[in-house]
Amino acid sequence: MTPTTTSPATDHTPRTGQRAVVAGVVGGGFMGEVHTRAIRAAGATVAGVASSSAASSGRASARLGVPAFASTEQLLLDPDVDVVHICTPNTTHAELALSALAAGKHVVCEKPIATTVDDARRIQRVAAETGLTVAVPFVYRFHPMVREAADRVRLGGLGAVHSVQACYLQDWLLEPGDDDWRVDQQLGGPSRAFADIGSHLCDLVEFVLGERIGRLSARTRTVLPQRGGQPVLTEDLVALLFETASGTLGTAMVSQMAAGRKNRLALEVMGTEASIAFDQEAPDTLWLGQRRESRTLVRDAATLSEDAARLAIVPVGHPMGYQDAFNAFVRDAYLTLGGGEAHGLPTAADGVRAAVLTSAVLTSASAGGEWADVSSPDTTAVEPTVHRAASPT
């Protein structure tokens, strides 16, 4: 079945021995634009976009510069589509992901992949049964300097890690007139600040440490009781105290009401010999602190670890940023569609992990900050270095 409108073909570079990946996008907002750019950067073809109605699909088509499908069902029935990118409101993710898997499509689904742990685990189970890839855009893993930090921790460059401090701060919901669909539980789910950005922060903490958070204590606050004339039932702020299985202690602050902060995702890992810090608002550098010397490490492929250098695609001195990280994530996700390998790709298991952490944060906060155990057997192991998926049929 073909889309209802046409547009010029997207340039793509087929991989050796097989045709280029063909992707469909569901949802056409800001994230739809980000995904579409990343699809093209990966050398894939964008078959088209579907939204909540034919009219909405048409508007998304015009904005993204791709054909429009009349419905999501039409997109899923298209035999040429290999992978479906889901960029819709949170509460629709699970149903769309399961429908795509049932149609034999690989899935790239915005987080959270589901707003309940049970639904997230169901997606993970179906993906495993079918051999299809489910990739989740925890894209901050794909900054070269994040990989460098993770490698230095793994190789013992910091000594024995004992503590972490982290934050993800935004101000886009600072004022009473600021509103968004994410505030509405019917669309965004039971958690907002943590599910939206805190999940990114905890994923980064666990990825760099190479181990899972074992237990956490959370407090949340809703600063503004109303937005847009409606009561606010989701949190604006989250404060976390956490501990890993090895005994590393950590603190994390998550806020969508931090005046002047746009996307300050920052992480500092401290060990017995050195500390290392990453701030994604200055993603081309790492700060390395030692007792007698502190210095700034610059993204230079000639001096980075192999994994970090792989992601450093422009010469040193030329900045890289969020879209570059997103492009790298999609490129790696597409490698697995033909049975290839991708180091550090966030998959359905990481989507389950985010759902477990989100549930634990809400449970702990509702109990006044009591400790919540997040070391269940199916989420304690860090995602394997290599992920493989079956080739599309």
KANOR-V17184 format. One line per field, one symbol per residue. phi: phi as a letter, one per 40 degrees, with the letter a starting at -180 (. if undefined). burial: b if it has 16 or more other C-alpha atoms within 10 Angstrom, else e. A space follows every 50 residues. Layout:
BEGIN
phi: ???
burial: ???
END
This chain:
BEGIN
phi: .bccbbadcccabccdgacccbbbbbhbcdccccccccdcccgcbccibb bcacccccccdcccgbcbccacdcccccccccbbcbbbddcccccccccc cccgbcbbbdcccacbcdccccccccccccgccbbbccccdccdcccccc cccccgcbgccbaabaabbbbcbccdccaaccccdcbcgcbbdcccbccc ccccdccccgacccaabbbbabcbcbafgbccbbccbbbbbaaccchcba babbabbbdgccaccbabbbbcbabbbbbccbccbbcbbbdbababcbca dcbccdcccdcccbcdgccbadccccdcccdcdcdccbgcbacgccbdcc ccdccccccccccccccggccbcbbcdcbcccdddbbbbcccc
burial: ebbeeeeeeeebeeeeeeebbbbbbbbbbeebbbbbbbbbbbbbbbbbbb beebebbbbbbeebbbbbbbbbeebbebebbbbbbbbbbbbbbbebbbbb beebbbbbbbbbbbbbbebbbbbbebbeeebbbbbbbbbbbbbbbbbbbb bbbeeebbbebbbbbbbbbbbbbbeeeebeebbbbebbbbbbbbbbbbbb bbbbbebbbebbbbbbbbbbeeebeebeeeebbbbbbbbbbbbbeeebbb bbbbbbbbeebebbbbbbbbbeebbbbbbbeebbbbbbbeeeeeeebbbb beebbebbbebbeeeeeeebbbbbbbbbbbbbbbbbbbbbbbebbbbbbb bbbbbbbbbbbbbbbeeebebbbbbeeebeebbeeebbbebbe
END
